[in-house]
């Protein structure tokens, strides 16, 4: 018995060393390739970005199956945030010209009229453009309201560096601030409207979008004060408070994970949530759960449920231990391009874990709560709730386990990265071969940020350590905003879904074509949360969609009046 136990420990230690060694080698070999891969996809001089204007990021040079030769506001902003972080921390001083070209290109794109509108009528929510800075006019999932927030965050980071280093004050005020303000004003006035999620598939409310909007308005208010633009601060702060309130509604306390979208008819377990944690990481905020910081009990519990949801989905995960790293994708129900693991999703899991380790090492302790207990039991089955100082054996056991777990995800990507280091969008769920768009810029950027986190690198915070969830939420763009959860009991046949529409813009103004899809995660209860104006008479109906047919609920309309503040839950039965 004792021999078997020792043999098991030796096997675990050997596996951990192998993963660490694989991660070390991958970071060393892939870092320069990933950096070159990012730069190759930025116009005008990038080797794979022919036709792109200066500072324009192409998503991928792939032009068929799929055609990604476009520039997405979201992808571009995330990529340049990574480059701006490198520049502002002295890692790469050569990037300044490229960053200036990016800000100029984005200023141009903000003014391009497009199917979502003009700069003053909703056009900032347009997700993608042609790489020559003209509008893409084809059918698409629009609007996508995360882009303006992410762009504001990236440019604010650069502007803060310019101010701190005593140069470019007039450039910041006269050139960068107008770009930033357009985006922040858009967020302030549209945060409580439905949006397509970052995967461009579900039109509802999205955890990722809500979180990055909250971050943008927080740092936007601080930045505006710094440069004397005090007239906007109150509005930004008010709506940031409302966003933080609404952000809490995505947490599913019974199940222990974040429901990524308020619609969509899926489980809600989604890479969206892990990406949120790393892209709103603030090292000064500790393990704050309200902002879902990487080491918070909610974020760790969510990560476990998300990762575990893929253990039986992909055949390449077969035979891997239940507490070891596996390949992960966007969400377990995914069918796009066959529904495969994504390199950037795997990188994101590793990055969240490395970020958590950074904070624990900084604070000298970690806390295990009832919410995060299952996560930590993966590394020590006997661990109990409590706070463990860095001097304790339990702290060492847990952090060593988390580090090895994180390295395991990099080892997964290493295993399925081709010998030339090229990172596509996905790799096969059956044999690990690269799939979908080649040389995906976001894949390269995600590799770089995960490597930086592994090396203990942190970047400027955004004030997450200074916020608390308000006791009540009010003052949405058209008055008060009240989160309303609609639950309806409805039995359906396979392939049939339940939607909602009603007499408000947030309920799509009675349009069956753009009605909001409810989640079936708790079937036969279908659910969605929508922010509606306070003190307002609301009318709505549920509809069924199946094989192109639309069936409305019977008359009369459901109706109620929203309160002045707080939240509302409606419990209905299909009729």
Secondary structure per residue as TSV (DSSP state, phi and psi in degrees):
chain	resnum	aa	ss	phi	psi
A	1	X	-	360.0	-49.5
A	2	X	H	-62.2	-40.6
A	3	X	H	-62.3	-42.5
A	4	X	H	-62.9	-40.5
A	5	X	H	-63.5	-45.6
A	6	X	H	-63.5	-38.6
A	7	X	H	-61.5	-41.2
A	8	X	H	-63.1	-43.4
A	9	X	H	-62.5	-42.4
A	10	X	H	-62.1	-40.7
A	11	X	H	-63.9	-42.6
A	12	X	H	-63.4	-44.2
A	13	X	H	-63.9	-40.8
A	14	X	H	-63.1	-42.5
A	15	X	H	-63.6	-41.0
A	16	X	H	-63.7	-42.2
A	17	X	H	-62.8	-39.8
A	18	X	H	-64.7	-42.0
A	19	X	H	-64.9	-43.3
A	20	X	H	-62.4	-41.8
A	21	X	H	-64.5	-41.9
A	22	X	H	-64.1	-41.3
A	23	X	H	-64.9	-42.2
A	24	X	H	-57.1	-48.8
A	25	X	H	-65.1	-38.7
A	26	X	H	-66.2	-44.6
A	27	X	H	-60.2	-43.3
A	28	X	H	-65.3	-42.8
A	29	X	H	-83.4	-35.8
A	30	X	H	-85.5	-24.4
A	31	X	H	-54.1	-53.8
A	32	X	H	-66.7	-32.1
A	33	X	H	-67.6	-43.6
A	34	X	H	-65.5	-41.4
A	35	X	H	-62.6	-44.9
A	36	X	H	-64.1	-35.9
A	37	X	H	-64.1	-40.1
A	38	X	H	-63.2	-51.1
A	39	X	H	-65.4	-30.6
A	40	X	H	-65.5	-21.6
A	41	X	T	-103.0	19.5
A	42	X	B	-118.7	127.2
A	43	X	T	-76.9	159.9
A	44	X	T	-95.9	-7.7
A	45	X	T	-102.1	-6.0
A	46	X	-	-61.1	137.4
A	47	X	T	-65.1	-19.0
A	48	X	T	-117.2	15.4
A	49	X	-	-116.3	32.2
A	50	X	T	-55.1	129.2
A	51	X	T	96.9	-12.1
A	52	X	-	-83.7	136.4
A	53	X	-	-68.8	165.0
A	54	X	T	-57.7	130.9
A	55	X	T	80.0	0.6
A	56	X	-	-88.5	128.4
A	57	X	B	-95.6	122.1
A	58	X	-	-85.4	143.3
A	59	X	S	-67.4	-38.8
A	60	X	-	-167.9	151.3
A	61	X	S	-74.9	-3.1
A	62	X	-	-63.8	130.6
A	63	X	B	-114.9	-1.3
A	64	X	S	-151.9	142.9
A	65	X	S	43.4	57.1
A	66	X	S	-105.1	164.9
A	67	X	B	-91.5	106.3
A	68	X	-	-113.6	17.8
A	69	X	-	-80.4	62.9
A	70	X	S	-137.6	172.3
A	71	X	E	-117.2	121.8
A	72	X	E	-97.7	135.3
A	73	X	H	-60.0	-43.8
A	74	X	H	-62.4	-55.1
A	75	X	H	-59.0	-45.9
A	76	X	H	-60.6	-42.2
A	77	X	H	-68.7	-40.5
A	78	X	H	-65.0	-40.7
A	79	X	H	-64.5	-46.5
A	80	X	H	-74.4	-25.7
A	81	X	H	-60.8	-40.7
A	82	X	H	-63.7	-42.0
A	83	X	H	-70.1	-39.4
A	84	X	H	-64.3	-38.6
A	85	X	H	-61.7	-41.4
A	86	X	H	-63.0	-42.8
A	87	X	H	-67.6	-47.7
A	88	X	H	-72.2	-16.6
A	89	X	T	-101.8	8.7
A	90	X	T	82.3	9.2
A	91	X	S	-72.4	-33.9
A	92	X	-	-150.2	95.5
A	93	X	G	-75.4	-5.5
A	94	X	G	-82.9	-3.7
A	95	X	G	-86.1	-5.8
A	96	X	H	-60.5	-44.2
A	97	X	H	-60.1	-42.8
A	98	X	H	-63.5	-39.5
A	99	X	H	-65.5	-42.1
A	100	X	H	-62.8	-37.1
A	101	X	H	-66.6	-36.5
A	102	X	H	-62.6	-48.4
A	103	X	H	-62.8	-36.9
A	104	X	H	-66.8	-42.7
A	105	X	H	-63.3	-40.6
A	106	X	H	-68.6	-35.5
A	107	X	H	-61.0	-39.1
A	108	X	H	-65.6	-47.6
A	109	X	H	-63.9	-32.6
A	110	X	H	-58.4	-31.4
A	111	X	T	-92.7	-1.9
A	112	X	-	-80.8	118.9
A	113	X	-	-64.9	141.0
A	114	X	B	-150.6	177.8
A	115	X	T	-60.8	-19.1
A	116	X	T	-84.6	-13.9
A	117	X	B	134.5	-167.0
A	118	X	-	-96.8	-179.2
A	119	X	T	-58.9	-26.8
A	120	X	T	-104.8	-1.2
A	121	X	T	-127.4	29.7
A	122	X	T	107.6	-1.4
A	123	X	G	-64.6	-19.7
A	124	X	G	-68.7	-14.9
A	125	X	G	-86.9	3.8
A	126	X	-	-69.7	127.3
A	127	X	-	-75.5	-35.5
A	128	X	E	-146.7	158.8
A	129	X	E	-136.2	163.7
A	130	X	-	-68.2	154.4
A	131	X	T	-75.3	-6.7
A	132	X	T	-94.1	14.5
A	133	X	S	72.3	24.8
A	134	X	-	-103.8	164.6
A	135	X	B	-72.3	140.7
A	136	X	-	-88.9	122.6
A	137	X	-	-111.1	6.5
A	138	X	S	-76.5	171.5
A	139	X	-	-63.5	140.5
A	140	X	-	-163.7	166.1
A	141	X	-	-79.3	98.2
A	142	X	-	-135.8	149.0
A	143	X	-	-83.7	165.1
A	144	X	-	-125.6	111.6
A	145	X	T	-94.6	10.6
A	146	X	T	-84.2	-27.8
A	147	X	H	-57.1	-52.0
A	148	X	H	-58.7	-39.0
A	149	X	H	-64.4	-45.2
A	150	X	H	-67.0	-37.5
A	151	X	H	-66.0	-42.5
A	152	X	H	-60.8	-44.0
A	153	X	H	-60.3	-44.8
A	154	X	H	-62.6	-46.0
A	155	X	H	-73.7	-34.4
A	156	X	H	-60.8	-40.0
A	157	X	H	-59.0	-43.3
A	158	X	H	-67.6	-43.8
A	159	X	H	-63.0	-40.0
A	160	X	H	-62.3	-37.9
A	161	X	H	-65.2	-43.4
A	162	X	H	-59.4	-44.9
A	163	X	H	-65.3	-42.2
A	164	X	H	-67.5	-24.7
A	165	X	T	-102.3	15.2
A	166	X	T	68.2	24.7
A	167	X	-	-140.4	152.1
A	168	X	-	80.2	21.3
A	169	X	H	-59.3	-46.6
A	170	X	H	-67.8	-34.8
A	171	X	H	-64.4	-41.8
A	172	X	I	-62.4	-48.7
A	173	X	I	-71.0	-42.2
A	174	X	I	-91.3	-25.7
A	175	X	I	-111.1	-50.6
A	176	X	I	-78.9	-41.2
A	177	X	H	-58.8	-42.6
A	178	X	H	-59.6	-35.4
A	179	X	H	-66.4	-49.1
A	180	X	H	-60.9	-45.9
A	181	X	H	-62.6	-40.0
A	182	X	H	-57.3	-45.0
A	183	X	H	-68.8	-43.2
A	184	X	H	-67.2	-38.4
A	185	X	H	-63.1	-38.6
A	186	X	H	-62.0	-44.4
A	187	X	H	-63.1	-45.9
A	188	X	H	-56.5	-39.6
A	189	X	H	-94.3	-8.2
A	190	X	H	-131.1	5.3
A	191	X	T	-61.2	-30.3
A	192	X	T	-97.3	20.3
A	193	X	S	-100.8	152.9
A	194	X	-	-64.0	156.4
A	195	X	E	-150.0	150.1
A	196	X	E	-73.1	142.0
A	197	X	-	-74.8	178.6
A	198	X	T	-68.1	-15.0
A	199	X	T	-91.9	0.3
A	200	X	S	65.3	32.2
A	201	X	-	-122.1	-33.6
A	202	X	-	-115.0	129.0
A	203	X	E	-103.5	98.2
A	204	X	E	-157.9	-133.7
A	205	X	-	-112.1	145.7
A	206	X	B	-125.9	131.5
A	207	X	H	-55.4	-47.1
A	208	X	H	-58.5	-47.9
A	209	X	H	-62.8	-47.4
A	210	X	H	-58.4	-43.8
A	211	X	H	-67.4	-44.3
A	212	X	H	-73.3	-27.8
A	213	X	H	-66.7	-41.6
A	214	X	H	-60.9	-46.5
A	215	X	H	-59.4	-46.7
A	216	X	H	-60.1	-43.8
A	217	X	H	-69.7	-35.0
A	218	X	H	-62.4	-53.5
A	219	X	H	-72.8	-25.5
A	220	X	H	-65.9	-41.3
A	221	X	H	-64.1	-42.6
A	222	X	H	-64.0	-43.8
A	223	X	H	-65.8	-42.4
A	224	X	H	-60.3	-41.4
A	225	X	H	-61.8	-40.7
A	226	X	H	-60.2	-37.5
A	227	X	T	-100.9	13.6
A	228	X	T	82.6	11.5
A	229	X	-	-92.6	61.5
A	230	X	G	-73.0	-16.4
A	231	X	G	-66.4	-22.4
A	232	X	G	-95.1	-11.1
A	233	X	H	-63.0	-44.7
A	234	X	H	-61.5	-44.3
A	235	X	H	-63.4	-44.1
A	236	X	H	-64.2	-42.7
A	237	X	H	-67.2	-40.3
A	238	X	H	-60.9	-47.1
A	239	X	H	-74.3	-27.5
A	240	X	H	-63.4	-40.7
A	241	X	H	-60.4	-43.7
A	242	X	H	-64.3	-39.3
A	243	X	H	-64.6	-40.5
A	244	X	H	-65.0	-38.3
A	245	X	H	-60.1	-49.6
A	246	X	H	-65.5	-33.0
A	247	X	H	-58.0	-33.2
A	248	X	G	-66.5	-24.0
A	249	X	G	-72.2	-14.1
A	250	X	G	-78.2	-19.6
A	251	X	E	-72.6	130.4
A	252	X	E	-105.1	93.5
A	253	X	T	-67.4	-29.2
A	254	X	T	-69.3	-45.1
A	255	X	T	-84.1	-27.9
A	256	X	T	88.7	24.2
A	257	X	E	-146.0	169.4
A	258	X	E	-86.8	128.1
A	259	X	-	-83.6	110.0
A	260	X	-	-63.6	-36.0
A	261	X	B	-133.3	146.9
A	262	X	S	-76.9	-12.3
A	263	X	S	-128.9	-179.5
A	264	X	S	120.2	-17.4
A	265	X	S	65.3	24.9
A	266	X	S	-118.0	178.8
A	267	X	-	-65.2	-27.3
A	268	X	-	92.4	-9.2
A	269	X	-	-76.0	118.1
A	270	X	-	-156.2	141.8
A	271	X	H	-58.4	-25.4
A	272	X	H	-41.7	-43.1
A	273	X	H	-74.5	-37.7
A	274	X	H	-71.7	-40.2
A	275	X	H	-61.6	-36.4
A	276	X	H	-59.8	-46.7
A	277	X	H	-60.3	-42.7
A	278	X	H	-78.2	-29.9
A	279	X	H	-88.3	-1.3
A	280	X	T	-121.5	20.0
A	281	X	-	-65.5	128.9
A	282	X	-	-130.0	108.8
A	283	X	G	-57.0	-24.9
A	284	X	G	-79.6	-12.5
A	285	X	G	-87.8	-0.7
A	286	X	T	60.8	-135.7
A	287	X	T	-107.4	43.6
A	288	X	-	-61.4	125.7
A	289	X	T	-85.4	-24.7
A	290	X	T	-64.5	-33.3
A	291	X	T	-103.2	11.0
A	292	X	T	54.1	47.1
A	293	X	-	-60.7	152.3
A	294	X	T	-52.3	-35.5
A	295	X	T	-96.2	6.4
A	296	X	S	-68.2	153.8
A	297	X	H	-62.7	-35.3
A	298	X	H	-67.9	-43.0
A	299	X	H	-66.7	-36.3
A	300	X	H	-72.5	-42.1
A	301	X	H	-61.0	-44.1
A	302	X	H	-60.5	-42.8
A	303	X	H	-59.7	-41.9
A	304	X	H	-62.5	-46.9
A	305	X	H	-63.6	-39.0
A	306	X	H	-63.7	-51.1
A	307	X	H	-61.9	-46.2
A	308	X	H	-62.2	-26.5
A	309	X	T	-66.9	-13.5
A	310	X	T	-102.8	-5.6
A	311	X	T	-60.7	-34.4
A	312	X	T	-108.0	5.5
A	313	X	T	-85.9	-42.3
A	314	X	-	-103.6	134.6
A	315	X	G	-66.5	-26.8
A	316	X	G	-69.0	-11.2
A	317	X	G	-91.6	-2.0
A	318	X	T	-62.4	134.4
A	319	X	T	84.7	-1.6
A	320	X	-	-83.8	138.4
A	321	X	-	-57.7	151.4
A	322	X	T	-69.0	-11.3
A	323	X	T	-117.2	19.8
A	324	X	S	-110.4	162.3
A	325	X	-	-65.8	145.0
A	326	X	-	-136.1	166.8
A	327	X	-	-70.8	137.2
A	328	X	-	-129.8	158.4
A	329	X	B	-129.2	-155.5
A	330	X	S	-69.1	-52.7
A	331	X	-	-160.7	152.0
A	332	X	T	-64.0	-23.7
A	333	X	T	-86.7	2.4
A	334	X	-	-57.6	138.5
A	335	X	-	-127.9	-1.5
A	336	X	G	-62.6	128.3
A	337	X	G	54.4	27.5
A	338	X	G	97.4	-6.3
A	339	X	T	70.3	80.3
A	340	X	-	-124.4	170.8
A	341	X	E	-63.7	149.1
A	342	X	E	-114.0	134.4
A	343	X	H	-57.5	-42.4
A	344	X	H	-68.9	-29.9
A	345	X	H	-70.0	-40.0
A	346	X	H	-64.3	-44.6
A	347	X	H	-59.4	-39.0
A	348	X	H	-64.0	-39.1
A	349	X	H	-62.4	-47.0
A	350	X	H	-58.8	-42.9
A	351	X	H	-65.1	-41.7
A	352	X	H	-59.3	-43.3
A	353	X	H	-65.8	-41.0
A	354	X	H	-65.0	-39.9
A	355	X	H	-60.6	-42.1
A	356	X	H	-60.0	-43.9
A	357	X	H	-62.1	-37.5
A	358	X	H	-58.7	-45.7
A	359	X	H	-70.0	-44.2
A	360	X	H	-60.0	-42.7
A	361	X	H	-65.8	-34.6
A	362	X	H	-69.8	-42.8
A	363	X	H	-85.2	-18.2
A	364	X	T	78.9	18.7
A	365	X	E	-164.9	165.8
A	366	X	E	-139.5	153.8
A	367	X	E	-116.5	133.5
A	368	X	E	-106.8	119.8
A	369	X	-	-109.6	174.6
A	370	X	T	-62.5	-28.0
A	371	X	T	-72.1	-39.4
A	372	X	T	-97.7	1.4
A	373	X	H	-57.8	-45.6
A	374	X	H	-61.4	-36.5
A	375	X	H	-60.9	-49.6
A	376	X	H	-71.7	-26.9
A	377	X	H	-64.9	-16.3
A	378	X	T	-63.1	-24.7
A	379	X	T	-111.3	-16.3
A	380	X	-	-156.1	101.0
A	381	X	T	-64.6	-17.7
A	382	X	T	-98.2	1.0
A	383	X	-	-64.2	146.1
A	384	X	-	-121.1	166.6
A	385	X	S	-63.1	148.0
A	386	X	E	150.7	176.6
A	387	X	E	-107.5	130.7
A	388	X	E	-119.0	120.0
A	389	X	E	-73.3	156.8
A	390	X	T	-63.8	-18.3
A	391	X	T	-81.1	-7.3
A	392	X	S	-87.9	154.2
A	393	X	H	-66.8	-35.1
A	394	X	H	-64.1	-41.9
A	395	X	H	-57.5	-46.7
A	396	X	H	-62.2	-43.9
A	397	X	H	-61.1	-46.2
A	398	X	H	-69.5	-47.0
A	399	X	H	-68.1	-34.4
A	400	X	H	-64.1	-41.4
A	401	X	H	-64.5	-42.1
A	402	X	H	-65.5	-42.0
A	403	X	H	-61.6	-44.4
A	404	X	H	-65.7	-37.9
A	405	X	H	-60.7	-47.4
A	406	X	H	-61.3	-46.2
A	407	X	H	-59.7	-31.7
A	408	X	H	-61.2	-34.1
A	409	X	H	-71.8	-39.4
A	410	X	H	-63.6	-35.8
A	411	X	H	-65.1	-33.6
A	412	X	H	-61.8	-50.5
A	413	X	H	-61.7	-39.4
A	414	X	H	-60.5	-42.4
A	415	X	H	-61.0	-35.1
A	416	X	T	-108.8	14.2
A	417	X	S	-90.9	128.4
A	418	X	-	-63.5	165.3
A	419	X	T	-61.4	-25.1
A	420	X	T	-83.7	-2.1
A	421	X	-	80.7	1.7
A	422	X	-	-67.0	135.1
A	423	X	-	-112.0	112.7
A	424	X	-	-81.0	-168.2
A	425	X	S	-77.8	-42.8
A	426	X	E	-135.0	169.8
A	427	X	E	-136.9	152.0
A	428	X	-	-59.9	135.7
A	429	X	T	-70.1	-15.5
A	430	X	T	-103.5	-35.7
A	431	X	T	-134.9	-0.5
A	432	X	-	82.2	4.7
A	433	X	-	-69.6	141.1
A	434	X	E	-58.0	141.5
A	435	X	E	-138.9	165.5
A	436	X	S	65.7	-150.4
A	437	X	S	-62.7	132.2
A	438	X	S	-80.4	157.2
A	439	X	S	46.0	53.1
A	440	X	-	-71.6	122.3
A	441	X	H	-58.6	-41.3
A	442	X	H	-64.8	-34.9
A	443	X	H	-61.4	-43.7
A	444	X	H	-65.6	-44.4
A	445	X	H	-63.5	-39.2
A	446	X	H	-64.6	-36.7
A	447	X	H	-62.5	-45.5
A	448	X	H	-63.5	-42.1
A	449	X	H	-71.5	-32.5
A	450	X	H	-69.8	-37.8
A	451	X	H	-64.0	-41.5
A	452	X	H	-62.4	-42.4
A	453	X	H	-64.1	-38.6
A	454	X	H	-61.6	-32.4
A	455	X	T	-84.9	6.7
A	456	X	T	80.9	14.7
A	457	X	-	-78.2	134.3
A	458	X	-	-127.7	162.2
A	459	X	-	-128.7	179.6
A	460	X	-	-57.2	138.0
A	461	X	-	-78.4	179.0
A	462	X	-	-131.8	12.6
A	463	X	S	96.5	13.2
A	464	X	G	-63.6	-22.3
A	465	X	G	-77.2	-6.5
A	466	X	G	-111.6	9.7
A	467	X	-	-116.6	150.8
A	468	X	-	-135.2	152.5
A	469	X	-	-70.3	124.3
A	470	X	-	-61.9	154.0
A	471	X	S	-72.5	-23.1
A	472	X	S	-146.0	153.3
A	473	X	-	-113.5	133.6
A	474	X	-	-152.2	178.4
A	475	X	-	62.4	61.1
A	476	X	B	-73.8	175.2
A	477	X	T	-54.0	-36.7
A	478	X	T	-105.7	27.6
A	479	X	B	122.0	-158.7
A	480	X	-	-71.7	146.9
A	481	X	E	-109.8	126.1
A	482	X	E	-122.0	118.9
A	483	X	E	-68.1	124.9
A	484	X	E	-118.4	122.2
A	485	X	E	-97.2	122.5
A	486	X	E	-102.4	119.4
A	487	X	E	-116.0	128.9
A	488	X	E	-133.1	133.0
A	489	X	E	-86.3	118.9
A	490	X	-	-151.4	123.7
A	491	X	-	-86.8	141.8
A	492	X	-	-135.6	164.4
A	493	X	-	-93.5	162.7
A	494	X	T	-58.8	127.4
A	495	X	T	94.3	-8.6
A	496	X	-	-93.7	140.2
A	497	X	E	-130.2	159.2
A	498	X	E	-110.0	135.2
A	499	X	E	-126.8	168.9
A	500	X	E	-135.4	145.0
A	501	X	E	-149.0	160.6
A	502	X	E	-167.7	-159.2
A	503	X	S	-92.2	14.5
A	504	X	S	-119.9	154.5
A	505	X	G	-58.2	-38.1
A	506	X	G	-66.6	-18.0
A	507	X	G	-105.6	17.3
A	508	X	G	68.7	21.4
A	509	X	G	48.5	50.2
A	510	X	G	64.6	21.4
A	511	X	-	-88.3	116.4
A	512	X	S	-68.8	-27.3
A	513	X	T	-69.4	-36.1
A	514	X	T	-110.5	17.2
A	515	X	-	-55.1	153.4
A	516	X	E	-86.7	131.0
A	517	X	E	-80.1	131.0
A	518	X	-	-88.1	155.8
A	519	X	E	-85.8	138.6
A	520	X	E	-102.9	20.8
A	521	X	E	-57.4	-30.3
A	522	X	E	-114.4	37.0
A	523	X	T	-47.8	138.8
A	524	X	T	-85.6	11.1
A	525	X	E	-87.3	124.1
A	526	X	E	-102.6	138.9
A	527	X	E	-139.1	153.0
A	528	X	E	-158.3	146.9
A	529	X	E	-114.9	127.5
A	530	X	E	-130.4	135.3
A	531	X	E	-85.4	122.4
A	532	X	E	-120.4	157.6
A	533	X	E	-61.1	143.6
A	534	X	T	-75.3	161.1
A	535	X	T	51.4	41.5
A	536	X	-	-130.2	137.5
A	537	X	E	-76.3	121.5
A	538	X	E	-111.5	134.1
A	539	X	E	-125.3	142.6
A	540	X	E	-158.5	163.2
A	541	X	E	-143.7	152.9
A	542	X	E	-93.4	148.3
A	543	X	E	-133.2	154.4
A	544	X	E	-106.7	142.9
A	545	X	E	-127.7	129.5
A	546	X	E	-154.4	119.4
A	547	X	T	52.2	40.3
A	548	X	T	86.5	-11.0
A	549	X	E	-89.5	141.8
A	550	X	E	-116.5	125.8
A	551	X	E	-121.6	120.9
A	552	X	E	-85.1	149.5
A	553	X	-	-62.0	151.9
A	554	X	-	-71.7	159.3
A	555	X	S	-68.5	160.1
A	556	X	S	-84.1	175.9
A	557	X	-	-63.3	146.8
A	558	X	E	-71.3	143.9
A	559	X	E	-149.5	152.0
A	560	X	E	-167.6	171.5
A	561	X	E	-117.8	128.2
A	562	X	-	-69.9	148.2
A	563	X	-	-78.1	179.6
A	564	X	S	-73.6	-26.9
A	565	X	S	-158.8	-176.8
A	566	X	S	83.9	-149.3
A	567	X	E	-141.9	166.5
A	568	X	E	-136.1	143.0
A	569	X	E	-123.3	126.5
A	570	X	E	-106.3	125.3
A	571	X	E	-114.0	111.6
A	572	X	E	-123.0	166.3
A	573	X	E	-126.6	133.2
A	574	X	-	-55.7	135.7
A	575	X	-	-137.7	360.0
